[in-house]
Amino acid sequence: HHLTSQFITEDFRASVQEVLDRALQGKETANFEFPLVTKDGHSRVEVLLNATARRDVEGRVVGVVGIGQDITAR
């Protein structure tokens, strides 16, 4: 959970982690909005996240595919 603690603001960490955990359970999340801290640690961008489970050929969940879109200018 290193990524959530490093790049997600404290007030959104639990909800972002829940989205990722749900994807690992096979439950897709679409259009989840949250602020993301950039590598410099000072700037923030608004992100729209879609997360879904990645499955192997037998249908078992083996990971998460997350697509984040910068919506800051929106």
C-alpha positions in Angstrom: 0.0 0.0 0.0 3.0 2.2 -0.5 1.5 4.1 -3.4 -1.6 5.1 -1.4 0.4 6.4 1.5 2.9 8.3 -0.8 0.6 9.9 -3.4 -2.9 10.0 -1.9 -3.9 12.8 0.5 -4.6 11.5 4.0 -8.4 12.3 3.7 -8.7 10.1 0.6 -6.4 7.2 1.5 -9.0 4.9 2.9 -11.5 5.4 0.1 -8.8 4.9 -2.6 -7.6 1.8 -0.9 -11.2 0.5 -0.8 -11.5 1.0 -4.6 -8.3 -1.0 -5.1 -9.4 -3.7 -2.6 -12.8 -4.0 -4.3 -11.0 -4.4 -7.7 -9.0 -7.3 -6.2 -12.3 -8.9 -5.2 -13.5 -8.6 -8.8 -15.7 -5.5 -8.3 -15.2 -2.7 -10.8 -15.2 0.9 -9.8 -15.8 3.6 -12.4 -15.4 7.4 -12.3 -14.0 7.7 -8.8 -12.5 11.3 -8.3 -9.8 12.2 -5.9 -6.7 14.5 -5.5 -3.3 13.0 -6.2 0.0 14.5 -4.9 2.7 14.7 -7.5 6.2 13.4 -7.0 7.5 16.7 -5.8 5.2 16.3 -2.8 3.7 19.8 -3.2 1.5 19.9 -6.3 -1.9 18.3 -6.5 -3.9 17.1 -9.5 -7.5 15.9 -9.7 -7.8 12.4 -11.0 -10.7 10.3 -12.3 -10.0 6.6 -11.6 -11.4 3.5 -13.1 -10.3 0.3 -11.5 -11.0 -3.3 -12.5 -9.7 -6.8 -11.8 -7.1 -8.4 -14.0 -7.9 -12.1 -14.4 -5.9 -15.1 -15.6 -7.2 -17.5 -18.2 -9.1 -19.4 -15.6 -10.9 -16.3 -14.4 -9.0 -15.9 -11.1 -8.1 -12.3 -10.0 -4.4 -11.8 -10.4 -4.1 -8.0 -10.1 -5.7 -4.7 -10.7 -5.8 -2.5 -13.8 -6.2 1.1 -12.9 -6.7 4.0 -15.3 -6.3 7.5 -14.0 -7.2 10.6 -16.0 -6.0 14.1 -15.0 -9.2 16.1 -14.8 -7.6 19.1 -13.0 -8.5 21.6 -15.8 -12.1 20.4 -15.9 
